[in-house]
Amino acid sequence: MCKRNQFFLFLILVSLVISSSVTAQKFGKIDDAEWFIAAPDDYPEAGAVIIFDKQSVKVEFKKIKIERHIRIKVLRASGVDEVGDRSVRFYEKYEKLKHFKAHTITPDGKKHKVEKNAIFEKPHNNWVTQSFSFPNVSEGVILEYRYTISKKDWYMDIPP
């Protein structure tokens, strides 16, 4: 088997392991237990806590798709500044950012969508950083966002 085929097989196996280890959480569906999450015992002064940060990698014939889903709970006022603004970085020459969604969920269950005017892109040397601000961030809210980064024609980057 040639090195190119071995590398391709390796990528498929790695993506299967990564994809199978990620369980899907429904976007916007908060479990009751998530509202009661507190700071960890070894860091009681934490301003916010990551509920989960899940990523899956799908390898297809001519592209790789990286899907990411992140949920954060703001515990106290200091957490507002820590996590209220987020960013996603991707390599513009080969990658596309797709299916971006983000919102703040308040304890009463209301969802406040991140609007387009709260999203800013900053290009730098073929990299793009997309930054955004969550609305209505305060103690007790849950911040959630997801996106897909798609890279086409990845097979052309494999060394001979």
DSSP file (Angstrom, degrees, kcal/mol; ACC not computed):
  #  RESIDUE AA STRUCTURE BP1 BP2  ACC     N-H-->O    O-->H-N    N-H-->O    O-->H-N    TCO  KAPPA ALPHA  PHI   PSI    X-CA   Y-CA   Z-CA
    1    1 A M              0   0    0      0, 0.0     2,-0.0     0, 0.0     5,-0.0   0.000 360.0 360.0 360.0 132.0    0.0    0.0    0.0
    2    2 A C     >  -     0   0    0      1,-0.1     4,-2.2     4,-0.0     5,-0.2  -0.275 360.0-110.3 -73.3 161.5    1.4    3.4   -1.0
    3    3 A K  H  > S+     0   0    0      1,-0.2     4,-2.6     2,-0.2     5,-0.2   0.854 117.1  56.9 -60.7 -36.2    2.1    6.1    1.6
    4    4 A R  H  > S+     0   0    0    156,-0.2     4,-2.2     2,-0.2    -1,-0.2   0.926 109.6  44.2 -62.6 -45.1   -0.7    8.3    0.2
    5    5 A N  H  > S+     0   0    0      2,-0.2     4,-2.6     1,-0.2    -2,-0.2   0.878 112.5  52.8 -67.5 -38.4   -3.3    5.5    0.7
    6    6 A Q  H  X S+     0   0    0     -4,-2.2     4,-2.5     2,-0.2    -2,-0.2   0.919 110.1  48.1 -62.1 -43.3   -1.9    4.7    4.2
    7    7 A F  H  X S+     0   0    0     -4,-2.6     4,-2.3     2,-0.2    -2,-0.2   0.916 111.5  49.9 -63.4 -43.0   -2.3    8.4    5.2
    8    8 A F  H  X S+     0   0    0     -4,-2.2     4,-2.0     2,-0.2    -2,-0.2   0.919 111.6  48.4 -61.8 -44.7   -5.9    8.5    3.8
    9    9 A L  H  X S+     0   0    0     -4,-2.6     4,-2.3     1,-0.2    -1,-0.2   0.896 109.5  53.2 -62.6 -41.3   -6.8    5.3    5.7
   10   10 A F  H  X S+     0   0    0     -4,-2.5     4,-2.5     1,-0.2    -2,-0.2   0.924 108.0  50.5 -59.4 -46.0   -5.2    6.8    8.9
   11   11 A L  H  X S+     0   0    0     -4,-2.3     4,-2.4     1,-0.2    -1,-0.2   0.899 110.0  50.2 -60.4 -41.9   -7.3    9.9    8.5
   12   12 A I  H  X S+     0   0    0     -4,-2.0     4,-2.1     2,-0.2    -1,-0.2   0.933 111.5  47.7 -63.4 -45.9  -10.5    7.9    8.1
   13   13 A L  H  X S+     0   0    0     -4,-2.3     4,-2.0     1,-0.2    -2,-0.2   0.910 112.3  49.1 -63.1 -43.0   -9.8    5.8   11.2
   14   14 A V  H  X S+     0   0    0     -4,-2.5     4,-2.5     1,-0.2    -1,-0.2   0.917 111.2  49.8 -62.6 -43.2   -9.0    8.9   13.3
   15   15 A S  H  X S+     0   0    0     -4,-2.4     4,-2.9     1,-0.2    42,-0.3   0.866 108.9  52.6 -66.2 -34.9  -12.2   10.6   12.2
   16   16 A L  H  X S+     0   0    0     -4,-2.1     4,-2.3     2,-0.2    -1,-0.2   0.916 110.9  46.9 -65.7 -42.0  -14.3    7.6   13.0
   17   17 A V  H  X S+     0   0    0     -4,-2.0     4,-1.1     2,-0.2    -2,-0.2   0.934 116.3  44.2 -64.3 -46.3  -12.8    7.4   16.6
   18   18 A I  H >< S+     0   0    0     -4,-2.5     3,-0.6     1,-0.2     4,-0.5   0.940 115.3  47.4 -65.2 -47.1  -13.3   11.1   17.1
   19   19 A S  H >< S+     0   0    0     -4,-2.9     3,-1.0    38,-0.3    -1,-0.2   0.876 110.6  51.5 -63.9 -38.0  -16.8   11.2   15.6
   20   20 A S  H 3< S+     0   0    0     -4,-2.3    -1,-0.2     1,-0.2    -2,-0.2   0.731 105.2  57.0 -73.8 -19.4  -18.0    8.1   17.6
   21   21 A S  T << S+     0   0    0     -4,-1.1     2,-0.6    -3,-0.6    -1,-0.2   0.533  92.3  81.6 -87.7  -4.9  -16.8    9.6   20.9
   22   22 A V    <   -     0   0    0     -3,-1.0     2,-0.4    -4,-0.5    32,-0.0  -0.886  65.9-157.3-104.8 120.1  -18.9   12.8   20.5
   23   23 A T        -     0   0    0     -2,-0.6     2,-0.3     1,-0.0    -2,-0.0  -0.774  25.5-112.4 -94.5 142.4  -22.6   12.5   21.5
   24   24 A A        -     0   0    0     -2,-0.4     2,-0.4     3,-0.0    -1,-0.0  -0.518  25.5-163.4 -78.0 135.1  -24.9   15.0   20.0
   25   25 A Q        -     0   0    0     -2,-0.3     2,-0.4    29,-0.0    29,-0.0  -0.948  28.7-114.2-111.4 137.6  -26.6   17.6   22.1
   26   26 A K    >   -     0   0    0     -2,-0.4     3,-1.7     3,-0.1     2,-0.2  -0.578  33.6-112.9 -75.5 129.1  -29.6   19.4   20.7
   27   27 A F  T 3  S+     0   0    0     -2,-0.4    -1,-0.1     1,-0.3     3,-0.1  -0.420  98.8   9.2 -63.8 125.4  -28.9   23.1   20.1
   28   28 A G  T 3  S+     0   0    0     -2,-0.2     2,-0.8     1,-0.2    -1,-0.3   0.323  95.8 117.4  88.8  -8.0  -31.0   25.2   22.4
   29   29 A K    <   -     0   0    0     -3,-1.7     2,-0.5     0, 0.0    -1,-0.2  -0.836  46.6-167.8 -98.1 107.8  -32.3   22.3   24.6
   30   30 A I        -     0   0    0     -2,-0.8     2,-0.1    -3,-0.1    -3,-0.0  -0.820  15.5-133.6 -99.7 128.0  -31.0   22.9   28.1
   31   31 A D    >>  -     0   0    0     -2,-0.5     3,-1.0     1,-0.1     4,-0.7  -0.490  22.1-119.4 -72.9 148.4  -31.3   20.1   30.7
   32   32 A D  H >> S+     0   0    0      1,-0.3     3,-1.1     2,-0.2     4,-0.5   0.875 113.4  60.1 -55.9 -38.6  -32.6   21.1   34.1
   33   33 A A  H >4 S+     0   0    0      1,-0.3     3,-1.0     2,-0.2    -1,-0.3   0.809  93.9  64.7 -61.4 -30.3  -29.4   19.9   35.7
   34   34 A E  H X4 S+     0   0    0     -3,-1.0     3,-1.0     1,-0.3    -1,-0.3   0.814  94.6  58.9 -65.5 -29.0  -27.4   22.5   33.6
   35   35 A W  H << S+     0   0    0     -3,-1.1    -1,-0.3    -4,-0.7    -2,-0.2   0.738 106.2  49.8 -70.0 -21.2  -29.2   25.4   35.3
   36   36 A F  T << S+     0   0    0     -3,-1.0    -1,-0.2    -4,-0.5    -2,-0.2   0.314  77.7 129.1-101.7   7.6  -27.8   24.1   38.7
   37   37 A I    <   -     0   0    0     -3,-1.0     2,-0.2    -4,-0.2    12,-0.1  -0.425  38.3-171.0 -64.5 135.2  -24.2   23.7   37.7
   38   38 A A        -     0   0    0      1,-0.1     3,-0.1    -2,-0.1    -2,-0.0  -0.671  32.8 -71.4-120.2 175.2  -21.9   25.5   40.1
   39   39 A A        -     0   0    0     -2,-0.2    -1,-0.1     5,-0.2    10,-0.1  -0.345  61.2 -96.7 -63.9 148.4  -18.2   26.3   40.3
   40   40 A P    >   -     0   0    0      0, 0.0     3,-1.7     0, 0.0     6,-0.2  -0.336  30.1-116.5 -65.9 151.4  -15.9   23.4   40.8
   41   41 A D  T 3  S+     0   0    0      1,-0.3    -2,-0.1     2,-0.1     0, 0.0   0.840 115.4  51.7 -57.9 -35.7  -14.8   22.7   44.4
   42   42 A D  T 3  S+     0   0    0      1,-0.3    -1,-0.3     2,-0.1    -3,-0.0   0.488 120.8  32.9 -84.1  -0.7  -11.1   23.4   43.5
   43   43 A Y    X   +     0   0    0     -3,-1.7     3,-1.7     1,-0.1    -1,-0.3  -0.400  67.3 160.6-147.5  64.0  -12.0   26.8   41.9
   44   44 A P  T 3  S+     0   0    0      0, 0.0    -5,-0.2     0, 0.0    -3,-0.1   0.690  71.8  61.3 -65.9 -19.0  -15.0   28.2   43.8
   45   45 A E  T 3  S+     0   0    0     -5,-0.0    31,-0.0    31,-0.0    -2,-0.0   0.334  73.1 138.2 -89.7   9.1  -14.3   31.8   42.6
   46   46 A A    <   -     0   0    0     -3,-1.7    33,-0.1    -6,-0.2    -7,-0.1  -0.259  44.6-154.8 -56.1 135.7  -14.9   30.8   38.9
   47   47 A G  S    S+     0   0    0      1,-0.2    28,-2.3    31,-0.2    29,-1.9   0.729  75.6   4.0 -83.6 -24.2  -16.9   33.4   37.0
   48   48 A A  E     -A   74   0A   0     26,-0.3     2,-0.4    27,-0.2    26,-0.2  -0.972  64.1-147.2-154.9 161.7  -18.1   30.9   34.4
   49   49 A V  E     -A   73   0A   0     24,-2.4    24,-2.9    -2,-0.3     2,-0.7  -0.999  20.9-123.0-138.2 139.2  -17.9   27.2   33.6
   50   50 A I  E     -A   72   0A   0     -2,-0.4    22,-0.3    22,-0.2     3,-0.1  -0.718  18.9-169.1 -80.5 118.1  -17.8   25.3   30.4
   51   51 A I  E    S-     0   0A   0     20,-2.1     2,-0.3    -2,-0.7    -1,-0.2   0.936  70.4 -25.2 -72.2 -48.2  -20.8   22.9   30.4
   52   52 A F  E     -A   71   0A   0     19,-1.6    19,-2.6    -3,-0.1    -1,-0.3  -0.974  45.0-163.0-160.2 158.1  -19.4   21.2   27.3
   53   53 A D  E     -A   70   0A   0     -2,-0.3     2,-0.4    17,-0.2    17,-0.2  -0.832  27.2-179.3-141.6  96.7  -17.2   21.8   24.2
   54   54 A K  E     -A   69   0A   0     15,-2.8    15,-2.6    -2,-0.3     2,-0.4  -0.792   7.0-179.3-108.4 143.4  -17.9   19.1   21.7
   55   55 A Q  E     -A   68   0A   0     -2,-0.4     2,-0.4    13,-0.2    13,-0.2  -1.000   5.6-170.7-139.9 139.5  -16.3   18.6   18.3
   56   56 A S  E     -A   67   0A   0     11,-2.6    11,-2.6    -2,-0.4     2,-0.5  -0.974   9.9-151.7-128.7 149.0  -16.7   16.1   15.6
   57   57 A V  E     -A   66   0A   0     -2,-0.4     2,-0.5   -42,-0.3   -38,-0.3  -0.978   8.2-167.9-120.8 125.7  -14.7   15.6   12.5
   58   58 A K  E     -A   65   0A   0      7,-3.0     7,-2.8    -2,-0.5     2,-0.6  -0.963   5.6-158.8-116.5 122.3  -16.2   14.1    9.3
   59   59 A V  E     +A   64   0A   0     -2,-0.5     2,-0.2     5,-0.2     5,-0.2  -0.887  18.1 173.4-101.7 121.0  -13.9   13.0    6.5
   60   60 A E  E >   -A   63   0A   0      3,-3.1     3,-0.5    -2,-0.6    -2,-0.0  -0.659  48.4 -86.4-117.5 176.3  -15.6   12.8    3.1
   61   61 A F  T 3  S+     0   0    0      1,-0.2    94,-0.2    -2,-0.2     3,-0.0   0.896 121.6  11.2 -53.9 -49.2  -14.1   12.2   -0.3
   62   62 A K  T 3  S+     0   0    0     92,-0.1    91,-2.9    91,-0.1    92,-0.4   0.195 127.0  37.2-119.3  17.2  -13.2   15.8   -1.1
   63   63 A K  E <   -AB  60 152A   0     -3,-0.5    -3,-3.1    89,-0.2     2,-0.4  -0.998  57.2-138.0-161.1 161.5  -13.6   17.6    2.2
   64   64 A I  E     -AB  59 151A   0     87,-2.3    87,-2.9    -2,-0.3     2,-0.5  -0.984  19.7-160.1-119.7 134.2  -13.3   17.6    5.9
   65   65 A K  E     -AB  58 150A   0     -7,-2.8    -7,-3.0    -2,-0.4     2,-0.6  -0.972   2.8-166.0-118.1 126.4  -16.0   19.0    8.1
   66   66 A I  E     -AB  57 149A   0     83,-2.9    83,-2.8    -2,-0.5     2,-0.5  -0.950   8.2-168.9-111.1 116.1  -15.3   20.1   11.7
   67   67 A E  E     -AB  56 148A   0    -11,-2.6   -11,-2.6    -2,-0.6     2,-0.4  -0.896   4.8-173.7-107.8 133.1  -18.5   20.7   13.7
   68   68 A R  E     -AB  55 147A   0     79,-2.7    79,-1.9    -2,-0.5     2,-0.4  -0.981  10.1-176.4-131.3 140.6  -18.2   22.3   17.1
   69   69 A H  E     -AB  54 146A   0    -15,-2.6   -15,-2.8    -2,-0.4     2,-0.4  -0.985   9.4-176.6-138.9 121.6  -20.8   23.0   19.7
   70   70 A I  E     -AB  53 145A   0     75,-3.0    75,-2.3    -2,-0.4     2,-0.4  -0.958   8.4-174.2-127.5 137.6  -20.0   24.9   23.0
   71   71 A R  E     -AB  52 144A   0    -19,-2.6   -20,-2.1    -2,-0.4   -19,-1.6  -0.998   8.0-179.7-133.5 129.8  -22.2   25.7   26.0
   72   72 A I  E     -AB  50 143A   0     71,-2.9    71,-3.2    -2,-0.4     2,-0.5  -0.977  16.3-147.7-131.3 139.4  -21.0   27.9   28.9
   73   73 A K  E     -AB  49 142A   0    -24,-2.9   -24,-2.4    -2,-0.4     2,-0.6  -0.933  13.6-139.5-109.1 130.6  -22.8   29.0   32.1
   74   74 A V  E     +A   48   0A   0     67,-2.6    66,-2.6    -2,-0.5   -26,-0.3  -0.784  21.8 179.6 -86.6 121.0  -22.1   32.4   33.6
   75   75 A L        -     0   0    0    -28,-2.3     2,-0.3    -2,-0.6   -27,-0.2   0.828  59.6  -1.3 -93.3 -36.5  -21.9   31.9   37.4
   76   76 A R  S >> S-     0   0    0    -29,-1.9     3,-1.7    63,-0.1     4,-0.6  -0.905  83.2 -84.6-149.3 174.5  -21.2   35.5   38.6
   77   77 A A  H >> S+     0   0    0      1,-0.3     3,-1.2    -2,-0.3     4,-0.7   0.825 121.1  61.2 -56.2 -36.0  -20.6   39.0   37.4
   78   78 A S  H 3> S+     0   0    0      1,-0.3     4,-1.1     2,-0.2    -1,-0.3   0.795  97.2  61.3 -62.8 -26.2  -16.9   38.4   36.7
   79   79 A G  H <> S+     0   0    0     -3,-1.7     4,-2.3   -32,-0.5     5,-0.3   0.737  88.3  71.1 -71.8 -23.4  -17.9   35.8   34.2
   80   80 A V  H <X S+     0   0    0     -3,-1.2     4,-1.7    -4,-0.6    -1,-0.2   0.942 105.0  38.6 -58.5 -48.4  -19.7   38.3   32.0
   81   81 A D  H  < S+     0   0    0     -4,-0.7     4,-0.3    -3,-0.3    -1,-0.2   0.812 114.6  56.3 -72.1 -29.9  -16.4   39.9   30.9
   82   82 A E  H  < S+     0   0    0     -4,-1.1    -2,-0.2     1,-0.2    -1,-0.2   0.887 127.3  10.4 -69.5 -39.5  -14.7   36.5   30.7
   83   83 A V  H  < S+     0   0    0     -4,-2.3    -2,-0.2     1,-0.1    -3,-0.2   0.421  96.9  95.6-125.7   0.4  -17.0   34.8   28.3
   84   84 A G  S  < S+     0   0    0     -4,-1.7    50,-2.7    -5,-0.3     2,-0.4   0.761  88.6  48.9 -68.4 -24.4  -19.4   37.4   26.9
   85   85 A D  E    S+E  133   0B   0     -4,-0.3     2,-0.3    48,-0.2    48,-0.2  -0.968  72.3 170.4-116.9 132.6  -17.3   37.9   23.8
   86   86 A R  E     -E  132   0B   0     46,-2.3    46,-2.5    -2,-0.4     2,-0.3  -0.819  12.9-157.2-132.6 169.9  -16.0   34.9   21.8
   87   87 A S  E     -E  131   0B   0     -2,-0.3     2,-0.4    44,-0.2    44,-0.2  -0.994   8.9-152.2-151.3 157.2  -14.2   34.3   18.5
   88   88 A V  E     -E  130   0B   0     42,-2.2    42,-3.2    -2,-0.3     2,-0.4  -0.994  15.9-157.7-128.5 133.7  -13.7   31.6   15.9
   89   89 A R  E     +E  129   0B   0     -2,-0.4     2,-0.3    40,-0.2    40,-0.2  -0.928  16.6 165.9-118.0 138.3  -10.6   31.5   13.7
   90   90 A F  E     -E  128   0B   0     38,-2.2    38,-2.7    -2,-0.4     2,-0.9  -0.983  42.5-106.3-148.2 158.9  -10.2   29.8   10.3
   91   91 A Y  E >>  -E  127   0B   0     -2,-0.3     4,-2.8    36,-0.2     3,-1.2  -0.755  29.3-160.4 -90.3 103.2   -7.8   29.7    7.4
   92   92 A E  T 34 S+     0   0    0     34,-2.0    -1,-0.2    -2,-0.9    35,-0.2   0.771  82.3  63.1 -59.4 -32.1   -9.7   31.7    4.7
   93   93 A K  T 34 S+     0   0    0     33,-0.8    -1,-0.3     1,-0.2    34,-0.1   0.851 125.3  10.9 -64.5 -34.9   -7.6   30.3    1.7
   94   94 A Y  T <4 S+     0   0    0     -3,-1.2    58,-1.0    57,-0.0     2,-0.3   0.561 119.5  64.0-120.2 -13.8   -8.8   26.7    2.3
   95   95 A E  E  <  -C  151   0A   0     -4,-2.8     2,-0.4    56,-0.2    56,-0.2  -0.815  53.7-157.8-121.5 155.0  -11.6   26.8    4.8
   96   96 A K  E     -C  150   0A   0     54,-2.0    54,-2.6    -2,-0.3     2,-0.6  -0.993  16.5-137.2-128.7 137.9  -15.1   28.2    5.1
   97   97 A L  E     +C  149   0A   0     -2,-0.4     2,-0.3    52,-0.2    52,-0.2  -0.840  37.5 168.6 -92.5 125.0  -17.1   29.0    8.2
   98   98 A K  E     +C  148   0A   0     50,-3.5    50,-2.7    -2,-0.6    -2,-0.0  -0.864  44.5  23.6-133.7 165.0  -20.7   27.8    7.9
   99   99 A H  E    S+     0   0A   0     -2,-0.3     2,-0.3    48,-0.2    -1,-0.1   0.784  70.2 177.7  53.6  37.2  -23.8   27.2    9.9
  100  100 A F  E     +     0   0A   0     47,-0.1     2,-0.3    -3,-0.1    47,-0.2  -0.565   4.7 165.3 -74.2 129.8  -22.8   29.6   12.7
  101  101 A K  E     +C  146   0A   0     45,-2.3    45,-2.5    -2,-0.3     2,-0.3  -0.993   4.0 166.9-142.3 140.7  -25.5   30.0   15.4
  102  102 A A  E     +C  145   0A   0     -2,-0.3    12,-2.6    43,-0.2     2,-0.3  -0.986   2.0 159.2-154.0 145.8  -25.2   31.6   18.8
  103  103 A H  E     -CD 144 113A   0     41,-2.5    41,-2.4    -2,-0.3     2,-0.4  -0.991  34.5-121.5-159.6 163.0  -27.6   32.7   21.5
  104  104 A T  E     -CD 143 112A   0      8,-2.3     8,-3.0    -2,-0.3     2,-0.5  -0.920  24.0-156.3-105.2 134.3  -27.9   33.6   25.2
  105  105 A I  E     -CD 142 111A   0     37,-3.1    37,-2.5    -2,-0.4     6,-0.2  -0.961   8.9-151.4-114.4 120.6  -30.5   31.6   27.1
  106  106 A T    >   -     0   0    0      4,-2.5     3,-2.9    -2,-0.5    35,-0.1  -0.496  31.5-103.6 -87.4 159.8  -31.9   33.2   30.3
  107  107 A P  T 3  S+     0   0    0      0, 0.0    -1,-0.1     0, 0.0    34,-0.0   0.733 120.8  62.6 -57.2 -22.3  -33.1   31.2   33.3
  108  108 A D  T 3  S-     0   0    0      2,-0.1    -2,-0.0     1,-0.0    -3,-0.0   0.446 121.6-107.2 -81.7   2.1  -36.7   31.9   32.3
  109  109 A G  S <  S+     0   0    0     -3,-2.9     2,-0.2     1,-0.3   -79,-0.1   0.384  71.5 142.6  92.4  -3.2  -36.0   30.0   29.0
  110  110 A K        -     0   0    0     -5,-0.0    -4,-2.5     1,-0.0     2,-0.5  -0.488  40.5-144.4 -73.9 141.6  -35.9   33.0   26.6
  111  111 A K  E     -D  105   0A   0     -6,-0.2     2,-0.6    -2,-0.2    -6,-0.2  -0.918   8.8-163.7-110.6 129.9  -33.4   32.8   23.8
  112  112 A H  E     -D  104   0A   0     -8,-3.0    -8,-2.3    -2,-0.5     2,-0.0  -0.927  19.2-141.9-116.1 105.5  -31.6   36.0   22.7
  113  113 A K  E     -D  103   0A   0     -2,-0.6     2,-0.7   -10,-0.2   -10,-0.3  -0.319  16.8-115.3 -69.8 143.2  -30.0   35.4   19.3
  114  114 A V        -     0   0    0    -12,-2.6   -12,-0.2    20,-0.1    -1,-0.1  -0.726  41.1-142.8 -74.8 115.0  -26.6   36.9   18.4
  115  115 A E    >   -     0   0    0     -2,-0.7     3,-2.0    18,-0.2    18,-0.2  -0.372  18.9-109.0 -81.7 160.9  -27.5   39.2   15.6
  116  116 A K  G >  S+     0   0    0      1,-0.3     3,-1.6     2,-0.2    -1,-0.1   0.808 116.8  62.5 -59.7 -31.3  -25.4   39.8   12.5
  117  117 A N  G 3  S+     0   0    0      1,-0.3    -1,-0.3     3,-0.0    -3,-0.0   0.556  98.8  57.3 -74.7  -4.2  -24.5   43.4   13.6
  118  118 A A  G <  S+     0   0    0     -3,-2.0    15,-1.3    15,-0.0     2,-0.5   0.253  91.9  86.6-103.3   9.2  -22.8   41.8   16.7
  119  119 A I  E <   -F  132   0B   0     -3,-1.6     2,-0.4    13,-0.2    13,-0.2  -0.943  56.6-176.2-114.8 129.2  -20.5   39.7   14.5
  120  120 A F  E     -F  131   0B   0     11,-3.2    11,-3.1    -2,-0.5     2,-0.4  -0.977  11.7-153.3-128.8 137.4  -17.2   41.1   13.2
  121  121 A E  E     -F  130   0B   0     -2,-0.4     9,-0.2     9,-0.2     7,-0.0  -0.915   8.4-173.9-111.2 135.9  -14.6   39.6   10.9
  122  122 A K  E     -F  129   0B   0      7,-2.1     7,-2.1    -2,-0.4     2,-0.2  -0.939  11.2-154.7-129.3 108.9  -11.0   40.6   10.9
  123  123 A P  E     +F  128   0B   0      0, 0.0     5,-0.2     0, 0.0     2,-0.2  -0.554  17.8 169.9 -81.9 147.8   -8.7   39.1    8.2
  124  124 A H  E >   -F  127   0B   0      3,-3.3     3,-1.8    -2,-0.2    -2,-0.0  -0.762  66.4 -27.3-159.5 110.3   -5.0   38.7    8.8
  125  125 A N  T 3  S-     0   0    0      1,-0.3     3,-0.1    -2,-0.2     0, 0.0   0.918 126.0 -43.5  50.4  56.7   -2.5   36.9    6.6
  126  126 A N  T 3  S+     0   0    0      1,-0.2   -34,-2.0   -35,-0.1   -33,-0.8   0.329 121.3 107.2  72.4  -5.8   -5.1   34.4    5.1
  127  127 A W  E <   -EF  91 124B   0     -3,-1.8    -3,-3.3   -36,-0.3     2,-0.4  -0.777  53.6-159.1 -98.7 147.3   -6.6   33.9    8.6
  128  128 A V  E     -EF  90 123B   0    -38,-2.7   -38,-2.2    -2,-0.3     2,-0.6  -0.995   3.3-159.6-126.0 132.5  -10.0   35.3    9.5
  129  129 A T  E     -EF  89 122B   0     -7,-2.1    -7,-2.1    -2,-0.4     2,-0.7  -0.956   5.6-161.5-109.8 118.5  -11.1   35.8   13.1
  130  130 A Q  E     -EF  88 121B   0    -42,-3.2   -42,-2.2    -2,-0.6     2,-0.3  -0.889  14.4-172.7-100.1 112.1  -14.9   36.1   13.5
  131  131 A S  E     +EF  87 120B   0    -11,-3.1   -11,-3.2    -2,-0.7     2,-0.3  -0.776   5.2 177.3-105.7 149.8  -15.6   37.7   16.8
  132  132 A F  E     -EF  86 119B   0    -46,-2.5   -46,-2.3    -2,-0.3     2,-0.4  -0.989  21.9-137.1-150.5 156.8  -19.1   38.1   18.3
  133  133 A S  E     -E   85   0B   0    -15,-1.3   -48,-0.2    -2,-0.3   -18,-0.2  -0.961  20.4-131.7-118.2 131.3  -20.8   39.4   21.5
  134  134 A F        -     0   0    0    -50,-2.7     3,-0.4    -2,-0.4     2,-0.2  -0.581  25.4-128.1 -76.5 141.2  -23.6   37.6   23.2
  135  135 A P  S    S+     0   0    0      0, 0.0   -23,-0.1     0, 0.0    -1,-0.1  -0.513  81.4  15.6 -84.4 159.2  -26.6   39.7   24.1
  136  136 A N  S    S+     0   0    0      1,-0.2     2,-0.5    -2,-0.2   -24,-0.0   0.824  78.0 175.7  53.0  42.0  -28.2   40.0   27.6
  137  137 A V        +     0   0    0     -3,-0.4     2,-0.3     4,-0.0    -1,-0.2  -0.678  15.6 132.5 -83.6 125.9  -25.2   38.4   29.4
  138  138 A S    >   -     0   0    0     -2,-0.5     3,-1.6   -64,-0.1   -64,-0.2  -0.929  61.9 -51.7-156.1 176.0  -25.6   38.4   33.2
  139  139 A E  T 3  S+     0   0    0     -2,-0.3   -64,-0.2     1,-0.2   -63,-0.1  -0.291 120.1  21.0 -56.1 136.6  -25.2   36.0   36.1
  140  140 A G  T 3  S+     0   0    0    -66,-2.6    -1,-0.2     1,-0.3   -65,-0.1   0.305  91.3 123.7  91.6  -8.7  -27.1   32.7   35.6
  141  141 A V    <   -     0   0    0     -3,-1.6   -67,-2.6   -35,-0.1     2,-0.5  -0.408  54.1-134.2 -82.9 162.8  -27.4   32.7   31.8
  142  142 A I  E     -BC  73 105A   0    -37,-2.5   -37,-3.1   -69,-0.2     2,-0.4  -0.976  13.5-154.7-116.2 129.5  -26.2   30.0   29.5
  143  143 A L  E     +BC  72 104A   0    -71,-3.2   -71,-2.9    -2,-0.5     2,-0.4  -0.851  16.9 179.7-102.6 137.2  -24.3   30.9   26.4
  144  144 A E  E     +BC  71 103A   0    -41,-2.4   -41,-2.5    -2,-0.4     2,-0.3  -0.999   7.4 162.7-142.1 137.2  -24.3   28.5   23.4
  145  145 A Y  E     -BC  70 102A   0    -75,-2.3   -75,-3.0    -2,-0.4     2,-0.3  -0.994   7.8-178.1-150.4 156.1  -22.8   28.6   20.0
  146  146 A R  E     +BC  69 101A   0    -45,-2.5   -45,-2.3    -2,-0.3     2,-0.3  -0.981   7.4 163.7-148.7 157.6  -22.1   26.2   17.2
  147  147 A Y  E     -B   68   0A   0    -79,-1.9   -79,-2.7    -2,-0.3     2,-0.4  -0.975  26.3-128.9-164.1 168.1  -20.4   26.3   13.8
  148  148 A T  E     -BC  67  98A   0    -50,-2.7   -50,-3.5    -2,-0.3     2,-0.5  -0.995   9.5-158.9-127.7 134.0  -18.9   24.2   11.0
  149  149 A I  E     -BC  66  97A   0    -83,-2.8   -83,-2.9    -2,-0.4     2,-0.5  -0.972  15.7-165.1-110.8 124.4  -15.6   24.7    9.4
  150  150 A S  E     -BC  65  96A   0    -54,-2.6   -54,-2.0    -2,-0.5     2,-0.5  -0.928   7.8-167.7-114.9 129.0  -15.4   23.0    6.0
  151  151 A K  E     -BC  64  95A   0    -87,-2.9   -87,-2.3    -2,-0.5     3,-0.4  -0.965  12.2-157.0-117.5 118.7  -12.2   22.4    4.1
  152  152 A K  E     +B   63   0A   0    -58,-1.0   -89,-0.2    -2,-0.5   -90,-0.0  -0.579  68.4  14.5 -94.7 157.1  -12.5   21.3    0.5
  153  153 A D  S >  S+     0   0    0    -91,-2.9     3,-1.3    -2,-0.2     4,-0.3   0.833  70.9 156.2  53.9  38.8  -10.0   19.5   -1.6
  154  154 A W  G >   +     0   0    0     -3,-0.4     3,-1.8   -92,-0.4     4,-0.2   0.783  60.4  71.5 -64.8 -26.9   -8.0   18.4    1.4
  155  155 A Y  G >  S+     0   0    0      1,-0.3     3,-1.0   -94,-0.2    -1,-0.3   0.735  86.3  65.8 -64.5 -21.1   -6.5   15.5   -0.4
  156  156 A M  G <  S+     0   0    0     -3,-1.3    -1,-0.3     1,-0.2    -2,-0.2   0.685  94.0  60.7 -73.0 -16.8   -4.4   17.8   -2.5
  157  157 A D  G <  S+     0   0    0     -3,-1.8    -1,-0.2    -4,-0.3    -2,-0.2   0.468  76.0 113.0 -89.0  -2.3   -2.4   18.8    0.7
  158  158 A I  S <  S-     0   0    0     -3,-1.0  -154,-0.1    -4,-0.2    -3,-0.0  -0.547  73.3-118.9 -73.9 129.5   -1.2   15.3    1.4
  159  159 A P              0   0    0      0, 0.0    -1,-0.1     0, 0.0    -2,-0.1  -0.354 360.0 360.0 -67.5 149.1    2.5   15.1    0.9
  160  160 A P              0   0    0      0, 0.0  -156,-0.2     0, 0.0  -157,-0.2   0.508 360.0 360.0 -66.6 360.0    3.8   12.6   -1.8
